[in-house]
Amino acid sequence: MRDIGDYESVVYDGENDFEVYQALYRKRRVLESLKKVRDGGVIVEAGCGLESMFQYYDGFRKFICVEPAEKFYRLALEQKKDRDNIVVINDFFENAISQMPKSVDCIICSSLLHEVENPYDFLMHIREVADSNTVVHINVPNAKSMHRLLAMCSGLINDTHDMSDNNRMLQQNTVFDLALLREVIERTGNVEILEQGSYFVKPFTHAQMKKCMDDGIMERRILDGLYRLVEYMPELGSEIFIDFRWKS
């Protein structure tokens, strides 16, 4: 069972500082995926962490954020302010299904599926909310990220799917590559893949990337370049994503 209290203290108290930068590029990828969704739609977000996507995107009629961690839930309440078209629910996604509308345009599952104990079961809960018009966006860390390949070639790990200290600290259960992520999604039923790929090439671990930033070796312009570098290294981004629909 995932310890929500331990998880929120690790993220909230800044022990994983480079994740702040990683999260910015993750949100950029989500925004690109939201272009597939009609304006004025209904969006559901499974887990928001420190910042919900409603902070970055406002092309919705209604936004429902489901967040089980108390600190993140309270942050989301503060961030939504007095906007009545945003609903924040403090619970696990499977417990909040009865509070969902009948028609949902997009479900965002960002940086979450690798943390749940049973990804297939979690996707089946998401499917209860989706219909054939619902765009589902999922992103997770990439087993074939450049920094994992470098670690394997350096003899630091035996396989790119090995659990790292960072994985264990954040209570992550699965190290996905794109083929495995697609396999789990396709097991849930008849799906239409709209787009898939990786983003943000990260050559080093989070701790090493943070030191490069602190020492002035890297700056935001370089990080922007690493985000675009995936055009030349399409499989080596630090995270992977799939946008899809269930056909029936």
Backbone hydrogen bonds, N-H to C=O, Kabsch-Sander energy under -0.5 kcal/mol:
donor,donor_aa,acceptor,acceptor_aa,energy
4,I,2,R,-1.0
7,Y,3,D,-2.2
8,E,4,I,-2.7
9,S,5,G,-1.6
10,V,6,D,-1.8
11,V,7,Y,-2.1
12,Y,8,E,-2.8
13,D,9,S,-1.8
14,G,11,V,-1.1
15,E,10,V,-1.4
17,D,14,G,-0.5
19,E,16,N,-1.8
20,V,17,D,-1.8
21,Y,18,F,-0.8
22,Q,18,F,-2.3
23,A,19,E,-2.8
24,L,20,V,-1.1
25,Y,21,Y,-1.6
26,R,22,Q,-2.0
27,K,23,A,-2.4
28,R,24,L,-1.6
29,R,25,Y,-1.8
30,V,26,R,-2.0
31,L,27,K,-2.6
32,E,28,R,-1.7
33,S,29,R,-1.8
34,L,30,V,-2.1
35,K,31,L,-0.5
35,K,32,E,-0.8
36,K,33,S,-1.9
37,V,34,L,-1.6
40,G,59,G,-1.6
41,G,38,R,-0.9
41,G,59,G,-0.8
43,I,62,K,-2.5
44,V,106,C,-2.7
45,E,64,I,-3.0
46,A,44,V,-0.5
46,A,108,I,-2.9
47,G,45,E,-1.1
47,G,66,V,-2.8
51,E,48,C,-1.0
55,Q,52,S,-1.7
56,Y,53,M,-1.8
57,Y,53,M,-1.5
60,F,58,D,-0.9
61,R,41,G,-3.3
62,K,41,G,-1.5
63,F,85,N,-2.6
64,I,43,I,-2.9
65,C,63,F,-0.5
65,C,87,V,-3.1
66,V,45,E,-2.8
66,V,64,I,-0.5
67,E,65,C,-0.6
67,E,89,I,-3.0
73,Y,69,A,-2.6
74,R,70,E,-2.4
75,L,71,K,-2.0
76,A,72,F,-2.5
77,L,73,Y,-2.1
78,E,74,R,-2.0
79,Q,75,L,-2.5
80,K,76,A,-2.1
81,K,77,L,-0.9
83,R,80,K,-1.9
84,D,82,D,-0.8
86,I,83,R,-1.3
87,V,63,F,-3.0
89,I,65,C,-3.2
89,I,87,V,-0.5
91,D,89,I,-1.2
95,N,92,F,-1.2
96,A,92,F,-0.8
96,A,93,F,-1.4
99,Q,96,A,-1.8
100,M,97,I,-1.9
105,D,42,V,-1.9
106,C,42,V,-1.7
107,I,135,V,-2.3
108,I,44,V,-3.1
109,C,107,I,-0.6
109,C,137,H,-3.0
111,S,109,C,-0.5
111,S,139,N,-1.6
112,L,139,N,-0.7
115,E,112,L,-2.3
116,V,112,L,-0.9
122,F,118,N,-2.2
123,L,119,P,-2.4
124,M,120,Y,-2.0
125,H,121,D,-1.6
126,I,122,F,-2.0
127,R,123,L,-2.4
128,E,124,M,-1.0
129,V,125,H,-0.6
129,V,126,I,-1.5
130,A,126,I,-1.2
134,T,131,D,-1.5
135,V,105,D,-2.6
136,V,134,T,-0.5
136,V,244,F,-3.0
137,H,107,I,-2.7
137,H,135,V,-0.5
138,I,136,V,-0.5
138,I,242,I,-2.1
139,N,109,C,-1.7
140,V,240,I,-2.0
142,N,238,S,-2.8
143,A,141,P,-0.5
143,A,176,F,-3.2
145,S,142,N,-1.6
146,M,236,L,-2.0
147,H,202,K,-1.2
148,R,145,S,-0.6
149,L,145,S,-2.3
150,L,146,M,-2.6
151,A,147,H,-1.7
152,M,148,R,-2.3
153,C,149,L,-2.6
154,S,150,L,-1.6
155,G,152,M,-1.4
156,L,151,A,-2.6
157,I,151,A,-1.0
162,D,159,D,-2.0
168,R,164,S,-2.2
169,M,165,D,-2.7
170,L,166,N,-2.0
171,Q,168,R,-1.6
172,Q,167,N,-2.9
173,N,114,H,-2.5
174,T,114,H,-2.0
176,F,174,T,-0.7
181,L,177,D,-2.5
182,R,178,L,-2.5
183,E,179,A,-2.2
184,V,180,L,-2.3
185,I,181,L,-2.1
186,E,182,R,-2.9
187,R,183,E,-1.4
188,T,184,V,-0.5
188,T,185,I,-1.4
189,G,186,E,-1.1
191,V,189,G,-0.9
192,E,245,R,-3.0
193,I,191,V,-0.6
194,L,192,E,-0.6
194,L,243,D,-2.8
195,E,243,D,-1.6
197,G,241,F,-1.9
198,S,234,P,-0.7
199,Y,239,E,-2.1
200,F,227,Y,-0.7
201,V,226,L,-2.3
209,M,205,T,-2.9
210,K,206,H,-2.6
211,K,207,A,-1.9
212,C,208,Q,-2.2
213,M,209,M,-1.9
214,D,210,K,-2.7
215,D,211,K,-2.6
216,G,213,M,-1.1
217,I,212,C,-1.8
218,M,212,C,-1.8
222,I,219,E,-0.8
223,L,219,E,-2.0
224,D,220,R,-2.7
225,G,221,R,-1.7
226,L,222,I,-2.2
227,Y,223,L,-1.8
228,R,224,D,-1.8
229,L,225,G,-1.6
230,V,227,Y,-0.7
231,E,228,R,-2.1
232,Y,229,L,-2.0
233,M,229,L,-1.3
236,L,233,M,-1.6
238,S,199,Y,-0.6
238,S,200,F,-3.1
239,E,199,Y,-1.6
240,I,140,V,-2.9
241,F,197,G,-2.6
242,I,138,I,-2.2
243,D,195,E,-3.0
244,F,136,V,-2.1
245,R,192,E,-1.8
246,W,131,D,-0.5
247,K,190,N,-3.0
247,K,245,R,-0.6
248,S,190,N,-0.6
